[in-house]
Amino acid sequence: MTVRLIALALILCTLAGFAPVPYGSKILFVGGTDVPGPVQEFAWRVVETHCNYQRYELEQRSFWAYDTRVTKVDGAVAYTIKIISELAWQKSEPPALIEMTIVRDDGLRITALKSTFVGCAASLRAVWPPILRSDDSGESYSSGTM
Protein backbone atom coordinates (compact mmCIF):
# COMPACT_ATOMS: atom_id res chain seq x y z
CA MET A 1 0.00 0.00 0.00
CA THR A 2 2.76 2.45 0.92
CA VAL A 3 4.70 1.66 -2.28
CA ARG A 4 1.62 2.37 -4.38
CA LEU A 5 1.06 5.66 -2.60
CA ILE A 6 4.66 6.72 -3.14
CA ALA A 7 4.49 5.74 -6.82
CA LEU A 8 1.28 7.74 -7.26
CA ALA A 9 2.84 10.76 -5.53
CA LEU A 10 5.90 10.59 -7.82
CA ILE A 11 3.72 10.43 -10.92
CA LEU A 12 1.65 13.40 -9.78
CA CYS A 13 4.76 15.44 -8.97
CA THR A 14 6.18 14.71 -12.41
CA LEU A 15 2.97 15.69 -14.19
CA ALA A 16 2.57 18.84 -12.09
CA GLY A 17 5.58 20.37 -13.87
CA PHE A 18 3.75 20.38 -17.19
CA ALA A 19 1.38 23.17 -18.13
CA PRO A 20 -2.18 22.45 -19.15
CA VAL A 21 -2.69 22.31 -22.89
CA PRO A 22 -3.21 25.91 -24.05
CA TYR A 23 -5.32 27.02 -27.00
CA GLY A 24 -5.47 24.25 -29.60
CA SER A 25 -2.07 22.70 -28.86
CA LYS A 26 -1.76 19.08 -27.79
CA ILE A 27 1.96 19.43 -27.13
CA LEU A 28 2.73 19.49 -23.40
CA PHE A 29 5.27 22.14 -22.39
CA VAL A 30 7.00 22.47 -19.03
CA GLY A 31 5.18 24.88 -16.72
CA GLY A 32 6.55 28.42 -16.89
CA THR A 33 7.92 27.95 -20.41
CA ASP A 34 9.15 30.96 -22.39
CA VAL A 35 7.18 29.74 -25.43
CA PRO A 36 3.95 31.78 -25.63
CA GLY A 37 0.57 30.17 -26.30
CA PRO A 38 0.22 31.23 -29.95
CA VAL A 39 3.65 29.73 -30.75
CA GLN A 40 2.65 26.51 -28.97
CA GLU A 41 -0.54 26.37 -31.05
CA PHE A 42 1.42 27.00 -34.26
CA ALA A 43 3.85 24.20 -33.30
CA TRP A 44 0.89 21.83 -32.97
CA ARG A 45 -0.46 22.93 -36.37
CA VAL A 46 2.96 22.18 -37.87
CA VAL A 47 2.86 18.65 -36.42
CA GLU A 48 -0.71 18.17 -37.68
CA THR A 49 -0.08 19.42 -41.20
CA HIS A 50 3.59 18.71 -41.92
CA CYS A 51 4.23 15.36 -40.22
CA ASN A 52 3.10 12.04 -41.62
CA TYR A 53 0.53 11.11 -38.94
CA GLN A 54 -2.97 9.84 -39.58
CA ARG A 55 -5.72 11.65 -37.64
CA TYR A 56 -6.21 8.68 -35.28
CA GLU A 57 -2.46 8.57 -34.59
CA LEU A 58 -2.51 12.20 -33.46
CA GLU A 59 -5.19 11.28 -30.95
CA GLN A 60 -3.36 8.19 -29.65
CA ARG A 61 0.12 9.68 -29.29
CA SER A 62 1.47 11.91 -26.56
CA PHE A 63 3.58 14.92 -27.54
CA TRP A 64 6.05 16.42 -25.04
CA ALA A 65 8.25 19.48 -25.59
CA TYR A 66 11.38 18.28 -23.79
CA ASP A 67 13.70 21.12 -24.83
CA THR A 68 12.88 24.70 -25.82
CA ARG A 69 15.23 27.57 -26.62
CA VAL A 70 14.42 31.20 -27.29
CA THR A 71 16.82 33.45 -29.22
CA LYS A 72 16.57 36.88 -30.81
CA VAL A 73 17.53 37.08 -34.49
CA ASP A 74 17.43 40.34 -36.49
CA GLY A 75 14.64 41.88 -34.43
CA ALA A 76 12.57 38.69 -34.44
CA VAL A 77 12.30 35.95 -31.83
CA ALA A 78 13.18 32.36 -32.78
CA TYR A 79 11.79 29.42 -30.80
CA THR A 80 13.56 26.08 -31.18
CA ILE A 81 11.32 23.30 -29.91
CA LYS A 82 12.27 19.64 -29.54
CA ILE A 83 9.33 17.26 -29.20
CA ILE A 84 9.14 13.58 -28.34
CA SER A 85 6.08 11.66 -29.49
CA GLU A 86 5.23 8.17 -28.34
CA LEU A 87 2.47 5.65 -27.92
CA ALA A 88 2.22 5.02 -24.20
CA TRP A 89 0.81 1.54 -24.64
CA GLN A 90 3.23 0.34 -27.35
CA LYS A 91 6.77 0.58 -26.04
CA SER A 92 8.19 -1.71 -28.78
CA GLU A 93 7.99 1.19 -31.25
CA PRO A 94 10.69 3.86 -30.86
CA PRO A 95 9.44 7.35 -30.02
CA ALA A 96 9.40 9.93 -32.79
CA LEU A 97 11.59 13.00 -32.35
CA ILE A 98 10.59 16.28 -33.97
CA GLU A 99 12.66 19.46 -33.93
CA MET A 100 11.37 22.74 -35.30
CA THR A 101 12.32 26.40 -35.31
CA ILE A 102 9.52 28.95 -35.40
CA VAL A 103 10.26 32.64 -35.97
CA ARG A 104 7.95 35.31 -34.65
CA ASP A 105 8.24 38.64 -36.46
CA ASP A 106 5.15 40.05 -38.23
CA GLY A 107 3.49 36.66 -37.79
CA LEU A 108 4.69 33.13 -37.14
CA ARG A 109 6.64 31.07 -39.65
CA ILE A 110 8.52 27.82 -39.59
CA THR A 111 12.15 28.04 -40.66
CA ALA A 112 13.38 24.51 -39.83
CA LEU A 113 11.78 21.11 -39.34
CA LYS A 114 13.62 17.82 -38.72
CA SER A 115 12.35 14.48 -37.52
CA THR A 116 13.28 10.86 -36.85
CA PHE A 117 10.94 7.84 -36.96
CA VAL A 118 8.22 9.97 -38.58
CA GLY A 119 8.28 11.88 -41.85
CA CYS A 120 7.99 15.65 -41.49
CA ALA A 121 8.54 18.19 -44.27
CA ALA A 122 8.52 21.96 -43.89
CA SER A 123 6.79 24.13 -46.43
CA LEU A 124 8.57 27.43 -46.76
CA ARG A 125 5.21 29.11 -47.19
CA ALA A 126 3.81 27.98 -43.83
CA VAL A 127 2.85 31.12 -41.90
CA TRP A 128 0.47 31.92 -39.07
CA PRO A 129 -1.97 33.52 -39.05
CA PRO A 130 -2.87 32.52 -42.62
CA ILE A 131 -3.34 35.70 -44.61
CA LEU A 132 -4.08 37.06 -48.06
CA ARG A 133 -4.56 34.16 -50.45
CA SER A 134 -4.46 30.41 -50.90
CA ASP A 135 -2.86 28.38 -53.70
CA ASP A 136 -4.10 25.10 -55.18
CA SER A 137 -2.56 22.97 -52.41
CA GLY A 138 -4.84 24.54 -49.82
CA GLU A 139 -2.00 26.12 -47.83
CA SER A 140 -2.38 29.74 -46.90
CA TYR A 141 0.51 32.10 -47.23
CA SER A 142 1.42 35.73 -47.22
CA SER A 143 2.84 37.22 -50.39
CA GLY A 144 6.23 38.78 -49.91
CA THR A 145 7.01 37.41 -46.45
CA MET A 146 8.53 34.08 -47.42
N, C-alpha and C positions, 0 to 999 in steps of 0.2 A: 504494500500500500504506500509506504513512504517513498519507494523508488519511483512509483508511478506519479506521485505528487511532484517530486523533484523534476522528473522528465517533463511533465506538463508545464511547470514553472519555467524551465529552460526554454521550451518552445515558445511560450508567451513572451518571454523577455526578448528572444530573437526577433519575433514578429513585431514587437512594439517599436523597433527601430525603423520600420518601414512606414512611409506615409500612406494614407489612404489614396486610392486611385483618383486623381483629379480629372476634371473635365471628361474627355472621351478616351483617355489613355488607359491601357491595361498593363502598362509597364510599371512595376513597382520600383520606386526610388527610395533611397534612404531618407529618413525624416530630416528636415532642415537642409535639403539639397539646395545648391545654388542654381539649379535648372528650373526656370519658371514654368508654370502650368501650360501656357501656350506652346512652349518648346517641347514639353513632355507629350502633349497631344499630337504635335507634328511628328515627333519620333514614332509614335504609335501608327500614325497614318503612313509613314514610310514603311514600317514593317508590314502593314496590311496590304499596301499597294506595290511594293517593290521586292518583296521576298516571296519565294515560291511555297506559300502555305495555302492549303485549302481552307475554306471558311470554318469547317468543323475542327481543323487542327488549331486554328487561332483560339478557339474556345477551350480546347483540351490542354493546351500548353500554358506553362507559367513563364512570364517574362520578368527578369530582374535586372535592373541597372546596377551592375556591381562596381563600375568605375566611371566617374564623370569628371571632366576637366573643363574649366572655363578660362578662355584667353581673349584678349582684345587684339584685333587685327584691323589696321587701317580704319579706325573709327567704328568698326562693327564688333560684335561679340560672337565668338565661336564656341560652341558647346560640343565637346567630344564625349560621346556616350558609348560605353561598352555594355552589351546586354547578353545575358545567358538565357537560353530558352530550353526548357526540358519538359518531358512528360513525367509527372511525379510517379505514375504507376508503372512505367516501363523503363526501368533502369538499365536494360540491356542496350538501349539505343544511346549513343553519345549525345550530350547536349549540344545545341546549336549555339554558336557565338556570332554575334552581330556587332560591328563597330561602325558608327556613323559620326560625321561631323556636320552640324547644322550651324549656319551663320545667320545671325539676326542683325539686319541693317534696316532697310525700308520695310521688309517683311521677313519671312523665314525661307531659307533655301538650303537644300542639302548639297554639300560640296564633296563629300566622300562617303562611300558605303562599301564595307568589306564583310565577308561572312565565311564561316566554315560549317559544314554539315547541313547547310541549307543554301539554296541559290538566291542571291539578292543582287539586283542590278540598279544602279542609280540612273535616273533620267536627269540630264542637266537642266531640264526645264521645270523640274519639280519645285514649286514655290507655294508659300502659304501666307496670307490667304490667297486662294485662286482669284485672279483678276483678269479683266479685259476680255480675252477670247479663248476659245477652245479649238484644238485641231481635230483631225479625224480620229485620233487614237483615244479621244475622250479626256486627255490630260489638260488641265488648265494651266496657263502660263501667262506671264507678263511680258509684253514686248519690250525689248531693250534692256531688261535687267539680267538676262542670262547670257 
